[in-house]
Amino acid sequence: MSRNQQIIRTSLVGIAANLFLAAFKAVAGWIAGSVAIIMDAVNNLSDALSSVITIVGTKLSEKPADRVHPFGYGRVEYFSAIIISVIVLSTGILSLVESVKKIFDPTNPSYTAVTLTIIIVAIVVKLVLGWYVKKQGRQLQSNALEASGADATFDAVVTLSTLVSAGIMLFTGVNLDGILGSIISLVIIKAGIEMIGAPVGQLLGESISKEMMVNIKNDVKQFAGVLGVYDIILNYYGPNAIIGSLHVSVPESMTANRIHGLTRSITKLLYDKYHVIVTVGIYAVCDHGKESELQKGVMVFLKSYPHIEQVHGYFYLEEKRTVTFDVVPDDSIHDDNAFQYQLLQAIRKVYPGYIFNIVIDHIYCK
């Protein structure tokens, strides 16, 4: 069974469980006249609708790449997550309005053994559902399922607060229904806002993990002739579609034939191991004569220059007396153009007879 099929199956389980809970809680809330229980039932309906959207998004993301969308439709999963988040947020806002009305115009709910039993069953079902969905999410590496599982577990805690409200009502006669309904609504609103942040961040583009960057560097460095690995950039077009680029430094004496074979080997390894499609760029490294002496001098200057974390991609074109290299500034630099200009002015004073081409680069990992 494929990853998408397992996600759909898990979502169907979520739909069934949430519809069951919504019906149970709606009946309990109607019998007891409890807005908190009814709002919790509405929350279960929104959870079921969220699972439906997850299924639709998963099916659409399976569409193969075409001329209009050459990177495929994997990002549809992110859009479906945004829609789900908006639904959750809207549900929370509507629930809050109704709960506040209940505070100013309260009606005493009548809890019975039946309604309390339904609430307890709902808590147990949500805890089991949350455990199952989170487990599937971890196995399938699906952030959406993990979030849904966490949400289900949290719903169980929220429903437990309703049970506490019922207990207080039965033993003290104090009606906290509207207040607890408001708290539940605020929790839903908070969850909706947090849920929106994750898919929006993925659409905007996020840094890769440091662990993945280190693993890729170590794998690529194992190839003969590779002196360094730089500029790793990965773009996610869905959970299973990663496209990016990197640079490797090699001796300038390496032939085009060997470079061709090297880049092919690197792209194959990264695709087989990480399912990543990469373009490999080349930095030539000089290690002899006057060029090497010039490089040493430039590197000493750059290492002493403030706010520089890394220098790579050095190359000297003798016939044009042109020096090129990439500089990675630290996090205190926010204006790349201004920093580049200041660095150019400083290095030209030390090496007035040369042309410098400086590229301001960044490290694209967390």
C-alpha positions in Angstrom: 0.0 0.0 0.0 1.4 3.4 -1.0 2.0 6.3 1.3 -1.0 8.2 -0.1 -3.3 5.2 0.2 -2.3 4.8 3.8 -3.0 8.5 4.5 -6.4 8.1 2.9 -7.2 5.0 5.0 -6.2 6.8 8.2 -8.3 9.8 7.2 -11.3 7.6 6.6 -10.9 6.2 10.1 -10.8 9.7 11.4 -14.0 10.6 9.5 -15.9 7.6 10.9 -14.7 8.3 14.5 -15.5 12.0 14.3 -19.0 11.5 12.9 -19.6 9.0 15.6 -18.5 11.4 18.3 -20.4 14.4 16.7 -23.6 12.4 16.9 -23.0 11.2 20.4 -22.1 14.7 21.7 -24.9 16.4 19.9 -27.4 14.1 21.5 -25.8 14.6 24.9 -25.7 18.4 24.5 -29.3 18.6 23.4 -30.5 16.4 26.3 -28.5 18.4 28.8 -29.0 21.8 27.2 -25.2 22.2 27.3 -23.7 24.7 24.8 -20.2 23.3 25.7 -21.1 19.8 24.6 -22.8 21.0 21.4 -19.8 23.2 20.5 -17.6 20.2 21.0 -19.8 18.2 18.7 -19.5 21.0 16.1 -15.7 20.7 16.5 -15.9 17.0 15.7 -17.8 17.8 12.5 -15.1 20.2 11.5 -12.5 17.5 12.2 -14.5 15.1 9.9 -14.6 17.7 7.2 -10.9 18.2 7.6 -10.3 14.5 7.0 -12.4 14.8 3.8 -10.3 17.7 2.6 -7.1 15.7 3.5 -8.3 12.9 1.2 -9.2 15.2 -1.7 -5.8 17.0 -1.3 -4.0 13.6 -1.2 -5.8 12.4 -4.4 -5.0 15.7 -6.3 -1.4 15.6 -5.2 -1.0 12.2 -7.0 -1.6 13.9 -10.4 1.6 13.5 -12.5 3.6 16.5 -13.7 2.6 18.1 -16.9 3.7 21.1 -19.1 1.7 23.6 -17.0 3.0 22.2 -13.7 6.3 20.5 -14.4 7.1 20.0 -10.7 3.9 18.1 -10.1 0.9 18.7 -7.8 2.5 17.8 -4.5 2.0 21.3 -3.0 -1.8 20.7 -3.1 -1.3 19.0 0.3 -0.2 22.4 1.6 -3.2 24.2 0.2 -5.6 21.6 1.7 -3.9 22.1 5.1 -4.5 25.8 4.8 -8.2 25.2 4.0 -8.5 22.9 7.0 -6.9 25.5 9.3 -9.3 28.2 8.1 -12.2 25.8 8.9 -10.9 25.1 12.3 -10.4 28.9 13.0 -13.9 29.7 11.8 -15.4 27.0 13.9 -13.6 28.4 17.0 -14.8 32.0 16.3 -18.4 30.9 15.9 -18.2 28.7 19.0 -16.8 31.7 21.0 -19.7 33.9 20.0 -22.3 31.3 21.1 -20.5 30.6 24.3 -20.2 34.3 25.2 -24.0 34.6 24.6 -24.4 31.7 27.1 -22.5 33.5 29.7 -24.7 36.6 29.6 -27.9 34.6 29.1 -27.3 31.3 31.0 -29.5 28.3 31.1 -28.8 25.5 33.6 -27.9 22.3 31.8 -29.4 19.1 33.1 -26.7 16.4 33.2 -27.8 12.8 33.5 -26.0 9.5 33.8 -26.6 9.0 30.0 -25.0 12.3 29.0 -22.1 11.8 31.3 -21.5 8.3 29.9 -21.5 9.7 26.4 -18.9 12.3 27.3 -16.7 9.6 28.9 -17.0 7.5 25.8 -16.1 10.5 23.6 -12.9 11.1 25.7 -11.8 7.5 25.3 -12.5 7.4 21.6 -10.6 10.6 21.0 -7.6 9.4 23.0 -7.4 6.2 21.0 -8.0 8.1 17.7 -5.2 10.6 18.6 -2.8 7.8 19.4 -3.5 5.9 16.1 -3.4 9.0 13.8 -0.1 10.3 15.4 1.4 6.8 15.0 0.5 6.7 11.3 1.7 10.2 10.8 5.1 9.4 12.2 5.4 6.2 10.1 4.3 7.9 6.9 6.2 11.1 7.7 3.0 13.1 7.3 2.9 16.4 9.2 -0.8 16.7 8.5 -1.6 13.3 10.1 0.6 14.1 13.1 -1.1 17.4 13.6 -4.5 15.7 13.3 -3.5 13.1 15.9 -2.3 15.8 18.3 -5.5 17.7 17.7 -7.5 14.6 18.6 -5.6 14.1 21.8 -6.0 17.7 22.7 -9.8 17.5 22.0 -9.9 14.7 24.6 -8.4 17.0 27.2 -10.9 19.7 26.2 -13.8 17.3 26.5 -12.5 16.3 29.9 -12.9 19.9 30.9 -16.6 19.6 30.0 -16.8 16.6 32.2 -15.3 18.6 35.0 -18.0 21.3 34.4 -20.7 18.7 34.6 -19.3 17.4 37.9 -19.1 20.9 39.4 -22.7 21.5 38.3 -24.0 18.3 39.8 -22.2 18.7 43.2 -22.2 22.5 43.7 -25.0 23.8 41.4 -22.5 26.3 39.9 -23.0 26.7 36.1 -19.6 27.1 34.3 -21.0 25.9 30.9 -20.6 29.2 29.1 -17.2 29.9 30.6 -15.8 26.5 29.7 -17.4 26.8 26.2 -15.5 30.0 25.7 -12.3 28.4 26.9 -12.8 25.5 24.4 -13.5 28.0 21.6 -10.3 29.9 22.4 -8.3 26.7 22.3 -9.8 25.9 18.9 -9.0 29.4 17.6 -5.4 29.1 18.9 -5.0 25.7 17.2 -6.4 27.1 13.9 -3.9 30.0 13.9 -1.0 27.6 14.6 -2.2 25.2 11.9 -2.2 28.0 9.3 1.4 28.8 10.1 2.9 25.4 9.1 1.6 25.1 5.5 2.1 28.8 4.8 5.7 28.4 5.9 6.1 25.4 3.5 4.7 27.4 0.6 7.0 30.3 1.3 10.0 28.0 1.5 11.7 26.7 4.6 15.3 25.9 5.4 16.4 22.3 5.3 17.4 20.6 8.6 21.0 20.8 9.6 21.0 17.0 9.9 20.0 16.6 6.3 22.6 19.2 5.1 25.4 17.4 7.0 24.3 14.0 5.7 24.3 15.3 2.1 27.7 16.9 2.5 29.2 13.7 3.9 27.8 11.6 1.2 29.0 13.9 -1.6 32.5 14.3 -0.1 33.0 10.5 -0.4 33.5 10.9 -4.2 37.1 11.0 -5.4 38.0 14.5 -6.5 35.5 16.4 -4.4 37.3 18.9 -2.2 34.2 20.6 -0.7 30.4 20.9 -0.8 28.6 24.2 -0.7 25.4 26.1 -1.5 23.0 23.3 -0.8 19.5 24.5 -1.7 16.4 22.3 -1.6 12.9 23.3 -2.7 9.9 21.2 -1.7 7.2 20.7 -4.2 5.2 18.4 -1.9 6.4 15.7 0.6 7.8 13.5 -2.2 9.1 16.1 -4.7 12.4 17.8 -3.7 14.4 19.7 -6.3 17.5 21.7 -5.6 21.2 22.4 -6.3 24.6 22.3 -4.8 28.2 23.2 -5.7 31.3 21.0 -5.3 34.9 22.2 -5.5 37.3 20.1 -7.6 40.9 20.5 -8.7 41.1 22.7 -11.8 43.1 20.0 -13.5 40.1 17.7 -13.5 38.9 17.0 -17.1 35.4 17.7 -18.4 35.0 14.0 -18.9 35.7 13.3 -15.3 33.5 16.2 -14.1 30.6 14.9 -16.2 30.9 11.4 -14.6 31.3 12.9 -11.1 28.1 15.1 -11.4 26.1 12.1 -12.8 27.2 9.9 -9.9 26.3 12.6 -7.3 22.8 13.2 -8.8 22.2 9.4 -8.9 23.3 8.9 -5.2 21.1 11.8 -3.9 18.1 10.7 -5.8 18.4 7.0 -4.8 19.1 7.9 -1.1 17.0 11.0 -0.5 14.7 11.1 -3.5 16.2 14.6 -4.3 16.7 15.9 -7.8 19.8 18.1 -7.8 21.8 20.2 -10.3 25.5 20.1 -9.5 27.6 23.2 -10.1 31.4 23.2 -10.1 34.1 25.4 -8.3 37.6 24.9 -9.7 40.4 25.0 -7.1 43.9 26.2 -7.9 46.8 24.7 -6.0 49.9 25.9 -7.6 52.1 28.9 -8.5 51.3 32.6 -8.3 47.5 31.9 -8.3 47.9 29.9 -5.1 49.9 32.6 -3.4 47.3 35.2 -4.4 44.5 33.0 -3.0 46.3 32.6 0.3 46.6 36.3 0.7 43.0 37.0 -0.2 41.8 34.3 2.2 43.9 35.8 5.1 42.3 39.2 4.4 38.8 37.8 4.3 39.2 35.7 7.5 40.2 38.9 9.3 37.3 40.9 7.9 34.3 41.2 10.3 31.0 39.5 9.8 32.2 36.8 7.4 31.4 33.2 8.4 32.6 31.4 5.3 34.4 31.9 2.0 34.2 29.4 -0.9 34.2 29.2 -4.7 37.5 31.1 -5.1 38.8 31.3 -8.7 41.4 33.5 -10.4 41.1 34.3 -14.2 44.7 35.3 -15.0 44.1 36.8 -18.5 41.6 39.2 -17.0 43.2 39.6 -13.6 39.8 38.8 -12.1 39.2 37.1 -8.8 35.8 35.6 -8.0 34.5 34.1 -4.7 31.4 33.6 -2.6 31.1 35.1 0.9 28.6 33.9 3.6 28.0 36.8 6.1 26.7 36.2 9.6 23.1 36.9 10.7 23.9 40.5 11.7 24.1 41.5 8.0 20.7 42.4 6.6 21.7 44.4 3.5 23.7 42.2 1.2 24.3 45.0 -1.4 25.7 47.4 1.2 28.0 44.6 2.7 29.2 43.6 -0.8 30.0 47.3 -1.6 32.0 47.8 1.7 33.9 44.5 1.2 34.8 45.5 -2.4 36.1 48.9 -1.4 38.2 47.3 1.4 39.8 44.5 -0.7 40.5 46.8 -3.7 42.7 49.0 -1.4 44.8 45.9 -0.6 44.9 44.5 -4.1 44.5 47.5 -6.4 45.6 45.7 -9.6 42.8 43.2 -9.6 39.1 43.0 -10.5 37.0 41.4 -7.8 33.6 39.7 -8.4 32.0 38.9 -5.0 28.8 36.9 -4.6 27.0 37.2 -1.3 25.8 33.8 -0.4 23.8 32.3 2.5 23.6 28.9 4.3 20.1 27.5 3.7 19.6 25.3 6.7 18.0 25.7 10.1 
